[in-house]
Amino acid sequence: MTLDLWITPEETPALAAQATALIDARLSRFAEAERAAFWSSIRKAYNTPYNDPSPREVETPRKPQPPVQIEVPDLSLPVAALAAIALPTAGLGDIHAA
């Protein structure tokens, strides 16, 4: 036995009313606002077009910028000069080499 189920256009309103009544019976445990939100979401889902939205334009990737060249000054300073720069002098008084 093959299974062929067809709904004729004449049967549609009665079957839709029956399905709606069954769903409403299940939704009766919810508040009126929740039932209204459910039916609103169903209407939105069925009113959404089936076609995919038109593709968005894809932004072409930019070429990476070349690295910035930084000139580094010559750091071949004598150790005493480096120490003088690094050590704070405020509050130390007179410092003399031994």
N, C-alpha and C positions, 0 to 999 in steps of 0.2 A: 504494500500500500504506500503510495507516494504521499508526501505531505505538501499540499499546496494551500497556502493561506493567502487570500486576497481580500482586501477591504475595499468594498465598492464605495464610490462617492456618496451614495445614499446612506450607507451605514456609518459614515464618519461622524456626524453630529451626535448620534446616540452613543457610539463607543467613546467619543471624547468626553461626553457628560458622565458616563459611567466611570471612566478612568479618573476624571477630576473628583468625583464623589469618593472614590476609594482613597485617593491621595489626601483629600481633605479629612477623611476619617482618621487616617494615620497622623495627620498634623494637628488633630484636635487637642493633643496634650500640650501644644505650644500656645503661647499668647498670640493675640490677634496681630500684633506688630511683627512677630517672628514668622507667622504664616504669610503675611503680606510681603515680607522680605524674601521668603522662599519663592513665591510666585513671581515676584519681580525679577529674581535671578533667572528663573526659567524663561520668562518672556525675553530677557536680554540675551540669553544663550540662543534662543531660537530666532531672534531677530538679527543676530550677527551674520553678516554675509559669509558664505562658505568659501569664497575665493580668498586666496592669500593676499595680504596687503601688498601694495606695490613696493618693490625693494627700495630701501633707502640708499642714497648715494654714499659710497664708501670713500672715506677720506684717504687720499693717496699718502703714503708715508713720506715724510720729508727726508732729504739726504742729511746724514749726520754732519754736523759742523766739524771742521778740522780742529784739533786741540789748540788751545791758546798757548802761544809761545811766551814764556816768562823768562826774563833775563835775571839770572841769579848773580849778585855781586860776588866778587872775590872775597872769600871768608878766611883767607890765610892771615889772620891777625895774630899778633903775639899773645901768649897766654895771659900776660898781665893786662892787656887791653880787654880781653874777653872777661877776665875777673872783674875789672873795673866797671864794665857794663852790667854784669850780672849781679854784683853785690850792691845792696842799697847802702847809701852813705849817710842817710839821715839818722842822727842819734848815736853814731859810732864814735864821734869825737875824732881825735887825730890818730890815724893808723900809720905807723912807721914800719918800714921793713926792718927785720932784725938782722 
